């Protein structure tokens, strides 16, 4: 074993630079596989950037984290998409899903306990996206969710069923989460009209994973975040001549209205892995979608799997040069970047009510056990320092120049007499495991919509879903595929985080 590697700063990283798989295997027994170097890169980042396939597989076998980001804000998966090796991308996607499930399972007992302490309730939540543009408003979803919570169980009734021919189909669907059940049986979907139920599966099929890889390889690499550093709240005013603070009844609750200023939406995208043909095809699909047509989608035709790209030229950067570079100025190790970043400021409106039975603190106690500590600490700090008193019973957020997202808590009551049968599958329902798999595979709804969502100049629905969930663009396709129906991704993220 070379002493220069043992004595080097970041020995795992140096092994990967030198493609020394034998020494790497030995050092993994005693060194931190998640250690970041001065550029924020983990060993897995470097292995992906440099095309060290054997190192990638060895690191994944030892549990290298996939979701971690470097100082430039990119994950190993993003770098793998840029490099373009399909096997590597597939391996990272599988490991990312596995690690997400493991993290969720660790948080599950604490979540169940927090739910029990929260009290039983019935709630009606209305959400909708509105636009003054006719062709856009035609495809924007809206719904009223009726939610019952008892102990560690939650039932949500919704009318949105599917997305076909650029229209949302209505029905009578229920989602039942039983926190006391094992993951494979904890989430159940009921089709109350057809009297059919399905247990939401814990793992994706091989076909679904390969579909996701195709989406990644043919779309922009995107990341986004909402900056809350400059956010301020001011009382909203009403009246033409005599101005006064705006107050209204939201459902059965008195609410004070506030203007939210200083919200900044920052997005970044890369497309060095895309060919001119890819860009033209994506543009055609986007134009077809925004005109309200489904032409140009797969329409049931067999999908052609994306092949690996030719690797970029071998990097001429030495280990010494890499270490000498200033933090945040990492030398180029892969393809030449085709990169663009943008930011947009916008205003929102919130109606705060002190009459609402649920308090923000109660909600924070639940979020604390399902959100990463770093994110939660920022959320709690924001609530304590900036949020006006009361509970936000209505929020209006303009997510695009022509589209506004609205979330309204229409009703909330703590109840102790909730029927336990609401959280059980009725005896006259029968199981149909393939009921919703068909919509994944027939090529005319969920897959196409997921495809459109990851294209350049992301669509209004993509923006709406991303903002509502605080998702990262690069991971949206994974979150989206976890949903049984595209419409339900917005308000089911909480439930899926417990699976």
ABEGO torsion letter per residue (X at the ends): XBAAAAABBGAAAAAAAAGBAAAAAAAAAABBAABBBAAGBBAAAAAAAAGBAAAAAAAAAAGBBAABBBAAGBBAAAAAAAAGBAAAAAAAAAAAAAAAAAAAAAAAAAAAAAAAAAEBBBBBBBBBBBBABAAAAAABBBBBBBBBBBEABBBBBBABABBBGGBBBBBBBBBBBBAABBAAAABBBBBAAAGBBBBBBABBBAAAAAAAAAAAAABBBBBBBBBAAABBBBBBBBEAABBBBBBBBBEABBBBBBBBBGBBBBBBBBAAABBAAAAAAAAAAAAAAAAGBABGBAGGBBBBBBBBBBBBBBBABBAAAAAABBBGBBBBABBBBBBBBBBBBBBBBBBBBAABABBAAAAAAAAAAABBAAAAAAAAAAAAAABBBEBBABBBBBABAABBBBBBBABBBBBAABBAAAABBBAABBBBAAAAAAAAAAGABAAAAAAAAABBGBBAAAAAAAAAAGBBAAAAAAAAAABABAAAAAAAAAAAAAX
